[in-house]
Amino acid sequence: MTVLQALACGLEAREARLLLAHATGFSEAAVMAFPERALSAEAEQRFADFAERRRRGEPVAYILGRQEFYGLPLAVNPAVLIPRPETELLVELALQREFASVADLGTGSGAIALAIKKHRPLARVVAVEASAAALEVAKRNGVALGIEVEWRHGRWLAPLEGERFDLIVSNPPYVAAGDPHLAALRYEPASALVSGADGLDAIREIAAQAGTYLTEGGGLLLEHGIGQDAAVRRLLEQAGLEEVRTWPDLGGIPRVCGAKR
């Protein structure tokens, strides 16, 4: 089988190129430079395995074992949610603020915490994660990138008892139980996706408690799902937080709500 024949496997072109590069150990550019090149038997078998996994619905990021987020190459596996481009808005909004300390709740692969620390190396960044398996992925990413973050194991704000931060950020689970979109996300950890009957259980908990963990004037930024912005703003207002507002993602969809103590 040649490179050209492999790329005609029926997958989306970009995905086929990524998987073929992963199977051969060459860069995408090197693979595409010689479309007539024959694949070794080992590379052909690896690519066939990768392609079949993709056809069954497994995300490319899990097959490759990596995903880029805010310019950082991150290792990912099924213990963590795959970082999405829209979550980069949370990092951008955080970096627009002045802060000496920030806590990232539900860090998963460590994407948000590591991106913030990369661009604010003097800030104290603490990342919390309830899943021990996910936390190991985050820690390994920190080591691989040479970025020092304080990692905490536990549920939301519980591991931060007695501490206060200038900024708290979170991309918590916000999909409603039974949402039909969950079928397409079956390879990703349900605990990082589903949050009660209306998808707001985690946000409800964080919003109610955040004020206790924020410095005076400190800010809270929460990513949420499509159509949840009004409900999230109400939760922030009910918690007694001030300057409540919403920011849209690049597609114009309300994506992050924030407030101050």
C-alpha positions as CSV (number, residue, x, y, z in Angstrom):
1,M,0.0,0.0,0.0
2,T,1.3,3.5,-0.9
3,V,0.7,6.7,1.0
4,L,-1.8,7.8,-1.6
5,Q,-3.8,4.6,-1.3
6,A,-3.8,4.8,2.5
7,L,-5.1,8.3,2.4
8,A,-8.1,7.1,0.3
9,C,-9.3,5.1,3.3
10,G,-12.6,6.9,3.6
11,L,-11.7,9.1,6.6
12,E,-11.8,12.9,6.6
13,A,-8.6,14.0,4.8
14,R,-7.0,15.8,7.7
15,E,-7.6,13.0,10.1
16,A,-6.2,10.4,7.6
17,R,-3.0,12.5,7.3
18,L,-2.6,12.8,11.1
19,L,-3.2,9.1,11.6
20,L,-0.8,8.1,8.8
21,A,1.9,10.3,10.1
22,H,1.4,8.8,13.5
23,A,1.6,5.3,12.0
24,T,4.8,5.9,10.1
25,G,6.6,8.1,12.6
26,F,7.1,10.8,10.0
27,S,5.7,14.4,10.0
28,E,2.6,15.2,8.0
29,A,4.8,17.1,5.5
30,A,7.2,14.2,5.1
31,V,4.4,11.8,4.5
32,M,2.7,14.0,1.9
33,A,5.9,14.8,0.1
34,F,6.1,11.3,-1.3
35,P,2.6,10.0,-2.0
36,E,3.9,7.2,-4.1
37,R,6.0,5.8,-1.3
38,A,5.1,2.3,-0.2
39,L,4.4,1.8,3.5
40,S,6.2,-0.9,5.5
41,A,4.0,-3.8,6.6
42,E,4.2,-2.6,10.2
43,A,3.2,1.0,9.3
44,E,0.4,-0.3,7.1
45,Q,-1.0,-2.5,9.9
46,R,-0.7,0.4,12.5
47,F,-2.6,2.7,10.1
48,A,-5.3,0.1,9.5
49,D,-5.8,-0.3,13.2
50,F,-5.9,3.5,13.8
51,A,-8.3,4.0,10.9
52,E,-10.6,1.3,12.2
53,R,-10.6,2.8,15.7
54,R,-11.6,6.2,14.1
55,R,-14.4,4.6,12.1
56,R,-15.8,3.2,15.4
57,G,-15.9,6.8,16.7
58,E,-12.8,7.0,18.9
59,P,-11.5,10.6,18.8
60,V,-8.3,11.3,16.9
61,A,-6.8,12.9,20.0
62,Y,-7.1,9.6,21.9
63,I,-5.6,7.6,19.1
64,L,-2.7,10.0,18.8
65,G,-2.4,10.4,22.6
66,R,-2.1,14.2,22.3
67,Q,-4.0,17.4,21.7
68,E,-2.8,21.0,21.3
69,F,-4.3,23.7,23.5
70,Y,-3.4,27.3,23.6
71,G,-0.1,26.4,21.8
72,L,0.8,23.7,24.3
73,P,1.1,20.1,23.2
74,L,-0.8,18.0,25.8
75,A,-0.9,14.3,26.4
76,V,-4.5,13.0,26.6
77,N,-6.1,9.7,27.2
78,P,-9.7,8.5,28.0
79,A,-9.2,9.6,31.7
80,V,-9.4,13.2,30.6
81,L,-11.7,15.3,28.5
82,I,-10.1,16.4,25.2
83,P,-9.4,20.2,25.4
84,R,-11.6,22.1,23.0
85,P,-10.7,25.3,21.1
86,E,-13.6,27.2,22.6
87,T,-12.1,26.7,26.1
88,E,-9.2,28.9,25.0
89,L,-11.6,31.8,25.6
90,L,-11.4,31.0,29.3
91,V,-7.6,31.4,29.2
92,E,-7.8,34.6,27.2
93,L,-10.2,36.2,29.6
94,A,-8.1,35.1,32.6
95,L,-4.9,36.6,31.0
96,Q,-6.7,39.9,30.5
97,R,-6.8,40.3,34.3
98,E,-4.2,41.1,36.9
99,F,-3.8,38.4,39.5
100,A,-1.1,36.9,41.8
101,S,-3.0,33.7,42.4
102,V,-5.5,31.6,40.4
103,A,-7.3,28.3,41.0
104,D,-8.4,26.0,38.1
105,L,-11.2,23.7,39.2
106,G,-11.6,20.4,37.4
107,T,-8.4,20.7,35.6
108,G,-8.5,17.4,33.7
109,S,-5.4,17.3,31.5
110,G,-4.2,20.5,33.1
111,A,-4.8,22.5,30.0
112,I,-6.2,25.7,31.5
113,A,-3.8,25.8,34.5
114,L,-0.8,25.1,32.4
115,A,-1.7,27.7,29.7
116,I,-2.2,30.4,32.3
117,K,1.0,29.5,34.2
118,K,2.9,29.5,30.9
119,H,1.9,33.1,30.2
120,R,2.0,34.2,33.9
121,P,5.0,32.4,35.3
122,L,5.2,34.6,38.4
123,A,1.6,33.8,39.4
124,R,0.7,31.0,41.8
125,V,-1.5,28.5,39.9
126,V,-3.3,25.8,41.8
127,A,-5.2,23.1,39.9
128,V,-7.9,20.8,41.4
129,E,-9.1,17.5,40.0
130,A,-11.4,14.9,41.6
131,S,-10.2,12.1,39.3
132,A,-6.9,10.6,40.4
133,A,-6.3,9.2,36.9
134,A,-6.9,12.6,35.3
135,L,-4.7,14.3,37.9
136,E,-1.8,12.0,36.9
137,V,-2.2,13.0,33.2
138,A,-2.1,16.7,34.3
139,K,1.0,16.2,36.4
140,R,2.8,14.4,33.6
141,N,1.9,17.2,31.2
142,G,3.3,19.7,33.7
143,V,6.6,17.8,33.9
144,A,6.8,17.4,30.1
145,L,6.3,21.1,29.6
146,G,8.5,22.2,32.4
147,I,5.6,24.2,33.9
148,E,5.1,24.2,37.7
149,V,1.6,24.1,38.9
150,E,0.3,23.1,42.4
151,W,-1.8,20.0,41.9
152,R,-4.6,19.2,44.4
153,H,-6.8,16.0,44.5
154,G,-10.4,16.6,45.4
155,R,-13.8,17.9,44.5
156,W,-14.1,21.5,43.3
157,L,-13.2,23.9,46.1
158,A,-12.8,21.4,48.9
159,P,-9.0,21.0,48.6
160,L,-8.6,24.8,48.9
161,E,-10.2,25.2,52.4
162,G,-8.9,28.3,54.1
163,E,-7.3,29.8,51.0
164,R,-8.2,32.7,48.9
165,F,-7.4,33.5,45.3
166,D,-7.5,36.5,43.0
167,L,-9.1,34.4,40.3
168,I,-11.0,31.1,40.1
169,V,-11.6,29.5,36.7
170,S,-13.3,26.4,35.7
171,N,-14.6,24.4,32.7
172,P,-16.8,22.1,34.7
173,P,-19.2,19.4,33.3
174,Y,-22.3,21.1,32.0
175,V,-24.1,18.6,29.8
176,A,-27.6,17.5,31.0
177,A,-28.0,13.8,31.8
178,G,-29.8,12.1,28.9
179,D,-28.6,14.8,26.4
180,P,-28.6,13.1,22.9
181,H,-25.2,14.6,22.1
182,L,-23.6,12.3,24.7
183,A,-23.7,9.4,22.3
184,A,-21.1,11.1,20.2
185,L,-19.0,11.7,23.3
186,R,-19.1,8.1,24.6
187,Y,-15.3,7.7,24.6
188,E,-14.8,10.7,26.9
189,P,-15.2,10.5,30.7
190,A,-18.9,11.0,31.7
191,S,-17.8,12.6,35.0
192,A,-16.2,15.5,33.0
193,L,-19.3,15.9,30.8
194,V,-22.5,15.3,32.7
195,S,-23.8,17.4,35.6
196,G,-27.3,16.5,36.7
197,A,-30.7,16.8,35.1
198,D,-30.1,20.3,33.8
199,G,-26.3,20.2,33.4
200,L,-25.8,22.9,36.0
201,D,-25.1,20.9,39.2
202,A,-21.3,21.6,39.2
203,I,-21.8,25.3,38.2
204,R,-24.4,25.6,40.9
205,E,-22.0,24.2,43.5
206,I,-19.0,26.3,42.4
207,A,-21.0,29.6,42.2
208,A,-22.5,29.1,45.6
209,Q,-19.1,28.6,47.3
210,A,-16.7,30.7,45.2
211,G,-17.1,33.9,47.2
212,T,-15.6,32.3,50.3
213,Y,-12.4,31.5,48.3
214,L,-12.0,34.8,46.4
215,T,-10.0,37.8,47.6
216,E,-11.8,41.1,47.8
217,G,-12.4,42.1,44.2
218,G,-11.4,38.6,43.0
219,G,-13.0,37.2,39.9
220,L,-14.7,33.9,38.9
221,L,-14.9,32.7,35.3
222,L,-17.0,29.7,34.3
223,E,-17.4,28.0,30.9
224,H,-20.9,26.7,30.2
225,G,-23.0,25.2,27.4
226,I,-25.1,26.6,24.7
227,G,-28.2,28.3,26.1
228,Q,-27.1,28.2,29.7
229,D,-25.8,31.7,30.0
230,A,-29.0,33.3,31.6
231,A,-29.2,30.5,34.1
232,V,-25.5,30.8,35.1
233,R,-25.8,34.6,35.5
234,R,-28.7,34.0,37.8
235,L,-26.7,31.6,39.9
236,L,-23.8,34.1,40.2
237,E,-26.2,36.8,41.2
238,Q,-27.9,34.6,43.7
239,A,-24.5,33.8,45.3
240,G,-24.1,37.6,45.9
241,L,-21.4,38.1,43.3
242,E,-21.2,41.4,41.4
243,E,-20.5,42.6,37.9
244,V,-22.0,39.5,36.4
245,R,-21.5,39.3,32.6
246,T,-21.2,36.9,29.7
247,W,-18.6,36.6,26.9
248,P,-19.2,34.8,23.5
249,D,-16.8,32.4,21.8
250,L,-15.5,33.0,18.3
251,G,-18.7,31.6,16.9
252,G,-20.7,34.2,18.7
253,I,-22.2,31.7,21.2
254,P,-22.3,32.8,24.8
255,R,-19.6,30.6,26.3
256,V,-18.2,32.1,29.6
257,C,-19.9,33.8,32.5
258,G,-18.0,35.7,35.1
259,A,-18.4,37.8,38.2
260,K,-16.5,39.5,41.0
261,R,-16.6,39.3,44.8
